[in-house]
Amino acid sequence: MTAEPHIIVLGAGFAGAGAVRKLKDAPVRITIIDQNDYHTFQPLLYQLATNELDTTQVGFPVRETMHRQDNAVFHQAKVTGVDLAGKQVHLDGMEPLAYDYLVVGLGAVVNTFGVPGADDHAFPLYTIRDALRLKYQLLQTLEAVDKDPSLIDDGALTFCVVGGGPTGVETAGALAEFLHFVAEEDYPNLPIKEKAQVILLEASPHLLGPFKPKLQKYARKTLEKLGVSVRTGQIVAEIAPTHVTLKSGEVIKTHTLIWGAGIQVNPLAHSLGVEQGKGGRIPVEDDLRLKDHPEVFVVGDIAIITDTKKDRQLPQLGSVAQQAGHHAGENIARLVQGKPAEPFEYRDKGTMATIGRGAAVVEMPEHGTMTGHAAWLAWMAVHAALLSGGEEKTTTIVDWGWNVATKKRGKRIMVTDEDVLSGDTEE
């Protein structure tokens, strides 16, 4: 070990950022690696996609977080491999970096479960790029229908959302509100009120599977009030550019299918050469260290973390990732000081999902529940508190307030990468 141990943190998400924060005052050198130069606040991506928030409100520059942490540096690079035996991380375009301790918090990627056509034609919602691509698709589709109303009969105003978990429920509700509160006024010549529809497809019998039955029923009822057609027990068999085929054989015409049905571990997990559990996730010891590699901590969506109090695997949630990252950082600080690592104890603060303006569900740790306006306010407070910067918190709260008061969404501007790269400034 050197005088100042070198800690490499892979991933600048909730887990990685949490670990770095807890090592601020430790006598160590920290190198953070991420292929993007920003932290993504994934719970609000659907609001970026549906024109409620802007890119800078769901993404925060990683380098800015380093301004107040002198012992950390950031490199934007893609991890190509990890040599656990040699204690090195291999990167695209950089020399390998050696570490004394490693925090693996690379998260997950979208899982389309091998559904034919999903990778090519579905719109996932897991990254900022995904959200911007979906935003452009929504606006571009409305413009296309405005020019050629015959596209309505081809399903252009039918929007399908696959997956009845929080992502699917939140996206379906936000999309329905956008269509009926904003698009109807933007396109008064189109029969949006009569023809536009949002269809939510879920393979299981219920929405929001982990939630209590009464919250599942509330979510469904609220979505249906917003005009969403909720169809449970429906399995997607194939996706094409202008339609989706269900396992039952039914074909639904749609030009926009949003995929919110699941995630899988980052592909790097498969290259580590260690034991993997269900879904490719990596099991860890109770102190979050990798078995047979006590200098390696695995946290976030890529890890199988067990709640020792309840003897259950913890879900792939931002709160779990953040707390695990904090604990990994604290444990590394202890080890550097010659103290033993301590077991991780998850503090369950509840689970929540928003359904629409003034409607949400909250399931609290001790079996209590909330619905409606109170749950929605709680949801907003929690998510605003988790945002990275003061400016982001302020602008997001202001935009939420404006959207509530006016039902307007002023972020619906189409600027593509091609426009920016070409330098096209023609008005």
N, C-alpha and C positions, 0 to 999 in steps of 0.2 A: 504494500500500500504506500502511495506517495504521501507527502505531507498534507496535500489537499486532494483527497480522493475525487476521482472523476466520475460523475453520475451522468449517464445518458438517458434521456427521456424520449421515448418514441411515441409521438402523437401529442398534439396540442389541444385535445378535446377536454371534456370535463375531468377525466382521470389524470391525464398528463399535466394539465394546468394546476390541478389540485396538489399533485406531488411537488411541483416546482415551488408553489406558494409556501408550502410547509418547510422548504429547505432554504428559505430566504436568509436566515441568520446562521445557518450551519457552515462550518469551515470546509466547504467543498467547492468544486468547480462543476457547473451544470451545463450540459449541452442539450438543447431541445431540437428535435428533428421532426419536421412535418412537411408533406408535399405541398401544402397550402400555406400561405403567409398570414392566415387568419384563423381564429377560433370560430367555429360555427355553433350557433345556438339552435340546435336542431328542433326543439319543441315549437319554435315559431316559424319554421320554414313554410308551413301551409299558408301563413299570413303574407309572406313574401309572394308566394305563387298566386294568391287571390287578391293582390293589389292593396293590401291593408298596411303593410310595412315595407320599408325599403331595405336594400342590401346592407347598408351600414348599420342597420338596427339588429340584424341577425348574424352579422359577422364583425369580429373585432380584431384589429391587427395584433398578431403575436408579438411583434417587436416592441409595440407600445407597452406591453405588460412588462418588458424587460427594463424599462426606463428607471424603475425603482428597485431593481434587483441586480446589484453589481456582480454577483457571483454566477450569473447565467448569461449564455449567448444562444442565439437561434440560427439554425440553418434551414433554408427551404430546400429540401431534397427528398427524393424517393428512396426508401429503404429497399435494398435488393436482397438482403440476407443478414442473418445473425449467426455468428460463429460462437456458440455457447462455450465450447471447449477452449477456444483461444481468446475469449472475452473481447470480441471485436464486432462492430456493426459495419456492414458494407453498404455503400450508398452510390447512387447513380451520379456520376460527375464529380465525385470527391474521393479522396483517399480514405481507406478504412479508419475508423476511430476506435481506440481501445477504451475500455471502461473498467472501473472498479465495481460499480453497481449499475444495474440496468433496470429501467422501468418500462415495461411494454404496455402501452395504452393505445394501440392502433385502432381499436374500435371494430366496426363491422361494415359490411357492404350489403347492398340489396340482394334479396334471395327471391328469384322468380320461380323456384321449384321446378325448373325444366319445362314450364308451360310453353308450347310452341308459339313463336311470334312475340313472346313477352319482352325479350331482350331488345328486339328491333322496333316494336311498335308501342309498347306501354310507356307511360311517363312515371318513373319512380319519384319519390320525394324524400331523399335522404341527405342530399348535399345542396349547397347554394346553387351550383350549376343546374341541378335537377329542378329546383324551384324556379329559377329564371327561365329555363326551357319550358316549363309548364305555363308560367305566366305568359310568355310569348305565344305559346300555342292557344291559350284561351283568347287572348286579344286578337291574334291573327285569324282565328276561326270566326269570331264575330265580324271582323272586317270582310272576310270572304263571303259570309252569308249576306252581309249588307250589299255586296256587289252582285251576288247571285243567289236570290232567295230559294231557288230550286234545290239548293244543297240541304235545305231543311228536311225534305223527304228522304234524303240519303243519310240522315242521322247526325247532321253537323251540330244541331242544338241539343243532342243527347250526350250527357257527360257521365261516364261510368267511373265509379270508384271501387276498387277491389280491396277488401280487407275491412273488417268491422272492429278493429282495435282502435286505440286513441287516434292514431294518424288518420285512418279512414273516416272515423266519425267526425273529427274536427275539420277535415278537409271537405267532406260532404256538406256540413253545415255552413261553412264559410263560403263555399262555391254557390250554394243555393241563395244565400244572402246577397252575394255579388250580382248574380243574375237578376234577381227580382228587385233589388234596391238601387242598383247602379246601371246595369246593362239595359234595363227597360227604358231608362231615361236617356241613355246614350244613343239608343237605336229605336226611337219612337215609331219608325216605319216598319219594324219587324215584329212578328207575333211572339215575342219572347214569353210573355205571360201565359199564352195558350200552348206554345210548342216546346219551349225549353224545359228540360227535365234533368234531374240528377238522380242516378240510380246507384245505390250502394249494395254491393254484392258481398256476402259473407258465407263462407263454407259451413260454419258451425250453426247451431240453432239459435245462437244469441249474439248480440253485439257486446263489446267490452267484456270478453270472457272472464278476466280475473276479478271483475267487480261483482258486487252482490246483485241478486236477481232484481230487486226493486230499482236499482240504479240502471240496470240494463233496460228495464221496461221504460223508465223515464227517458233514457237516451233515445230509444226508438220512437216513443210518442212525440218527443220534441222535434226530432228530425222530420217526422211525417207532417207535423204542423208547418214546418218550413217548406214543405212541398217535395221532400226527398222520398223517393220510392225505395223503401228498405226491403231487401230480399235476402233472407237468411236461408241456409241450406242449399246455396247455389255455388257450384264449383266451376271455375273457368277452365275450359278444355283447350281453347286456342284463341289467339289474338291476331287480327289482321288490321291493315291501315284504316279500314272503314267499318269494321264490325268485330264483335266478340262472339264466340260460340261457347255455350255452356255445355256441361257434361250431359245434361238432359237432351241436348240436340237443339235447343232454342238458340236462335241467332238474334243478337241485338245490334242494330245499326248505330254506330258511334264513331266519331273521328277522334275522340279524346278518351283514353282509358288511363286512369291514374292508379298506379300500383302501390298499395300500402299494406301488402299482405305478409311481409316478413323480412328478416335480415339474416345474414350469415356472417361468420367470422371473417376478418381480413385474411386474404389468401396467404399472407406471410406466416400465419399460424401453422400451416401445413408443412412449411419448410424448416421449422425449428427442430424437428426430429424428437419431439417429446410426446407424452401421452395426451390424447385428445378425447373429449367426451362427446356428448350429443351435440350435433350441429358444428362439430369441429372446435368447440370451445376448450380452453386449457384449464384443467383443474389445478388449484393452488392449495397450499397449506393454510392453516388457520391464521397465519400472520401475513398471508398474501404472497409468500415466496414460492418459487417453483421448486418442486421436489428434485433433489439431487443438485440443485443450483441455488444455494442460499443467497447468492449475490444478485439474483434476478427476481424482480417483483412483476407480477402480471395482474393488470387491473382493467376495469371497464368491461365493455361488451365482449371482449375477447376471452375473458376469464370465467370460469365456473367458481363462484364464491358461495360458500355455504354459511347460512345464518345458523350459528351453533346453538343459539337460544331456542330456535323453532325447528332445527334440523331440516332445513329446506334450502334449496338453491335460490339465490336472490335473482330477481328479474333483471333484464338488460334495460335499466333506466338511468337517466342522467344523475339522479340523486345517489344511486348506488355507485356509479362511476366516480362521482365527485368525492364522496366519503372515502371510497377505497383509495383514491389518489392521495387524499390528505393523509390517510393512515400509512400508506407506503412511504411518503415523504418523512413522516414522523419516525417510522421505524428505521429508515436509513440514517436519520440524524442520531438515533439512539445507538445504532451499530458503530457509527463513526466515533462516538464517545465511549465505546467499549461496553455499552449496556446491551442487554438482550432485547430482541424484538418482541413485541406484544401482539396477542391475538386481535383480530379485527372484530369489532362489534358494530353491527349496523343499527343506526337509529332511524327507525321507520317513522317518517313524518306524514305518511298517508299517500294515497294515489288519487290523481285527479285528471279530468278531461273536460274541455269546454265543448259545447255543442253548437252554440250560436250566441248572438248578442243577448246577454242577460240570462244565459242558461249554461249550467255546468253540473258535473257530478264530482263529489269528493268522498272518498272512503278513508276514514281516519284509522290510526293504528289500533285503537281499542274498540273497534267494531262500530263506531259512530259514523253517520253519513250526513251529507248535506246535498241539497239540490237547489236549482233555481238561481235567483239573483245573489243570494249570500254565497253560494258555492262559486259563482262566477267572479265575484269580488275577491274571494280567497284565491282563486286561480290567478287572477291578474296580479295580486300582491306578491304571490310566490314567484311568478315568472319575472316580474319586474325586478325583484330583489336578486335574482340569479343572473341578470344581464351583467356583462363585464364592466362597462365604463359608465361614468356619471352622465355623459352626454347621451349615450344610448338609452339609459334609463329614462332620462327626461323627455327625449323626443318620442320614445315609444309610448310613455304615459300620455303625452299631449295628443299623439295621433289616435290612441285608443279613445280618449275623451272626445275628440273631434268626430271620430267615426260613430260613437254612440249618440252624440247630440244631433248629427246631421245625416247619418247613414251614408255619407259620402266616402269614397276611396280615391284619393288624389294621386296614387302611385302608378296609375295605368298608362304608362308611357313605354312605347316599344323602341328600344335601342339595341340593335344586335351587335355581336362581335364584329361582323363584317363592316357595319357602319363606322365603328370606332377605328378599326385597323386601316380602312381605306382613307380615313381623314375626310370623309364626305361631309361638307358643311353646307350643302345646298339647302336653301329654305323653300 
